[in-house]
Amino acid sequence: MKEKAFRIGRRTSELVLQYKSLAVMSVYAVVYLIAFYYLEQRDVAVHEIGMEIDGYIPFCEIFIVPYLLWFAYVALTVVFLCIRDKEESDRLVAFLMAGMTIFIVVSAVFPNGHNLRPKVFARDNLFIDLIRHLYATDTPTNILPSIHVYNSVAIMIAVWRSRCFAGHNIFKALMLALGVSIICSTVLIKQHSMLDVLLALMLSAVMYSVCYRRSAAGEKHVFTARLK
């Protein structure tokens, strides 16, 4: 009995080490959700944010579809890469965790929100029903920078770089198109301001230089050393 338990424990340890990035991301996701829930529930003064351009962006309910697809878009890609491409998944997980942590810190020290959601809807359909449900469950607070945008950029970068998708240009183009549509959806269903989007893109650029360019320089150095 003890020997069987030892074998199970050893096998579990081996799986955790083999899929370390997935294990780390899973634990972090729980911690992140707890922190986010706390920030959503606390009673504090909220700084209203926005840009003049927000008033010119139309409301388009059909974009609730890519907005909701984001959850599967991120989760399935992370799981797949953590299983199939350890090197790329390590960078992806680092990229995601860094940005999401910065988002939590910003939300904690600078509670923010917007007043862009429509008060009434001009029509009723399935998409409007989904948006009503989203509005009821997700308040327009703690939105800066947009994690929908930031994580979508992270997924697009990882998919484009991963050796798993080498030669699968059609699939990569579809993933890129979905990522762009998710980014657009954040403002077209009035879930985010353009300010949230722009700051998320800027944060993505900064974190790319940290998580990818340095590792790429290291790979180039190793490759050069091998040639010598």
C-alpha positions in Angstrom: 0.0 0.0 0.0 2.8 2.4 0.9 4.7 1.5 -2.2 1.6 2.2 -4.4 1.1 5.5 -2.7 4.8 6.3 -3.2 4.5 5.5 -6.9 1.4 7.7 -7.2 3.2 10.6 -5.5 6.2 10.2 -7.6 4.2 10.1 -10.8 2.3 13.2 -9.7 5.5 15.0 -9.0 6.8 14.1 -12.5 3.7 15.4 -14.1 3.9 18.7 -12.2 7.5 19.1 -13.3 6.7 18.1 -16.9 3.8 20.6 -17.1 5.3 23.2 -14.7 4.0 26.2 -16.7 0.5 24.8 -16.7 0.6 24.1 -13.0 2.0 27.6 -12.2 -0.6 29.2 -14.4 -3.4 27.2 -12.8 -2.4 28.3 -9.3 -1.9 31.9 -10.4 -5.3 31.9 -12.0 -7.0 31.0 -8.7 -5.0 33.7 -6.8 -5.8 36.3 -9.6 -9.6 35.5 -9.5 -9.7 35.9 -5.7 -7.9 39.2 -5.9 -10.1 40.4 -8.7 -13.3 39.4 -6.8 -12.1 41.3 -3.8 -11.4 44.4 -5.8 -14.8 44.2 -7.4 -16.6 43.9 -4.1 -14.8 46.6 -2.1 -16.6 49.9 -1.5 -14.3 52.7 -2.7 -14.5 55.8 -4.8 -14.0 55.0 -8.5 -12.2 57.3 -10.9 -14.1 57.7 -14.1 -12.0 57.2 -17.2 -12.6 57.6 -20.9 -11.6 59.4 -24.1 -13.4 61.7 -26.5 -13.2 59.0 -29.2 -15.4 56.7 -27.1 -18.4 58.8 -28.0 -17.9 58.1 -31.7 -17.5 54.3 -31.4 -20.8 52.6 -32.3 -22.5 50.0 -30.1 -22.5 46.7 -32.0 -24.0 43.8 -30.1 -22.8 41.0 -32.4 -19.3 41.6 -31.0 -20.4 39.9 -27.8 -19.6 36.7 -29.6 -15.8 37.3 -30.0 -15.8 38.9 -26.5 -17.1 35.7 -24.9 -14.9 33.5 -27.1 -11.9 35.1 -25.4 -12.2 32.8 -22.5 -11.8 29.7 -24.6 -9.3 31.5 -26.9 -6.9 32.1 -24.0 -7.5 29.0 -21.8 -7.3 26.4 -24.6 -4.2 28.0 -26.2 -2.4 28.1 -22.8 -3.2 24.5 -22.1 -2.2 23.3 -25.6 1.1 25.2 -25.6 1.9 24.1 -22.0 1.6 20.5 -23.2 3.1 20.7 -26.7 5.6 23.6 -26.6 7.3 24.0 -23.2 9.7 26.7 -24.3 7.0 29.0 -25.8 4.6 28.3 -22.9 7.1 29.4 -20.4 7.3 32.8 -22.1 3.6 33.0 -22.6 2.8 32.2 -18.9 5.4 34.8 -17.8 3.9 37.4 -20.2 0.3 36.7 -18.9 1.2 36.7 -15.2 3.2 39.9 -15.5 0.4 41.8 -17.2 -2.4 40.4 -15.0 -0.4 41.3 -11.8 0.2 44.8 -13.0 -3.6 45.1 -13.7 -4.4 44.0 -10.2 -1.9 46.5 -8.7 -3.4 49.3 -10.8 -6.9 48.4 -9.8 -5.9 48.3 -6.2 -4.2 51.7 -6.1 -6.4 53.5 -8.7 -10.0 52.2 -8.7 -11.4 53.0 -12.1 -14.5 52.6 -14.2 -16.5 54.1 -17.0 -20.0 55.3 -17.8 -20.2 54.2 -21.5 -22.8 51.4 -21.3 -26.1 52.2 -23.1 -29.0 52.7 -20.7 -31.5 51.2 -23.1 -31.2 49.0 -26.2 -32.8 49.8 -29.5 -33.6 46.2 -30.2 -34.0 42.8 -28.6 -32.2 39.7 -29.8 -29.9 36.9 -28.6 -26.8 39.1 -28.6 -28.5 41.8 -26.6 -29.6 39.2 -24.1 -26.0 38.0 -23.7 -24.9 41.6 -23.2 -27.5 42.2 -20.6 -26.3 39.1 -18.7 -22.6 40.3 -19.1 -23.5 43.7 -17.7 -25.4 42.2 -14.8 -22.4 39.9 -13.8 -19.4 42.2 -14.7 -19.4 45.7 -13.4 -17.8 48.5 -15.5 -15.1 49.0 -12.9 -11.4 47.8 -12.6 -11.0 47.9 -16.4 -7.6 49.6 -16.8 -5.7 48.3 -18.7 -8.0 45.8 -20.5 -7.0 42.2 -19.7 -9.1 41.1 -22.7 -6.8 43.1 -24.9 -3.6 42.3 -23.2 -4.1 38.5 -23.0 -5.4 38.4 -26.6 -2.1 40.1 -27.7 -0.2 37.5 -25.7 -2.0 34.6 -27.4 -1.4 36.0 -30.9 2.3 36.4 -30.2 2.6 32.9 -28.8 0.7 31.3 -31.6 2.7 33.2 -34.3 6.0 32.2 -32.7 5.3 28.6 -31.6 6.9 25.8 -33.6 3.7 23.8 -33.1 2.0 26.0 -35.7 4.9 26.3 -38.2 3.5 25.9 -41.7 -0.1 26.3 -40.5 -0.5 29.8 -41.8 -4.2 29.6 -42.3 -4.7 28.6 -38.7 -2.4 31.3 -37.5 -4.3 33.9 -39.6 -7.6 32.8 -38.1 -6.2 33.0 -34.6 -4.9 36.5 -35.4 -8.3 37.5 -36.9 -10.1 36.3 -33.8 -7.6 38.1 -31.5 -8.2 41.4 -33.4 -12.0 40.9 -33.3 -11.8 40.3 -29.5 -9.8 43.6 -29.1 -12.4 45.4 -31.2 -15.2 43.9 -29.2 -14.1 45.4 -26.0 -15.1 48.9 -27.2 -17.9 47.9 -29.6 -20.0 46.4 -26.7 -19.0 49.3 -24.4 -17.2 47.1 -22.0 -14.0 49.1 -22.2 -12.8 52.6 -23.1 -10.3 53.2 -25.8 -8.0 54.3 -23.0 -8.1 50.7 -21.6 -7.2 49.3 -25.1 -4.3 51.7 -25.8 -2.7 51.2 -22.4 -3.1 47.4 -22.7 -1.3 47.6 -26.1 1.4 49.7 -24.6 1.8 47.3 -21.7 2.0 44.4 -24.2 4.8 46.1 -26.0 6.8 46.7 -22.8 6.3 43.1 -21.6 7.2 41.7 -25.0 10.6 43.4 -24.7 11.0 41.8 -21.3 9.7 38.3 -21.9 10.6 37.7 -25.5 13.4 39.9 -26.8 15.8 39.1 -24.0 15.2 35.4 -24.5 15.6 35.8 -28.2 18.9 37.5 -27.7 20.0 34.6 -25.4 19.0 32.1 -28.1 21.0 34.0 -30.7 24.0 33.9 -28.4 23.7 30.2 -27.9 23.3 29.6 -31.6 26.4 31.7 -32.4 28.4 29.8 -29.7 27.5 26.5 -31.3 28.6 27.7 -34.7 32.0 28.6 -33.3 
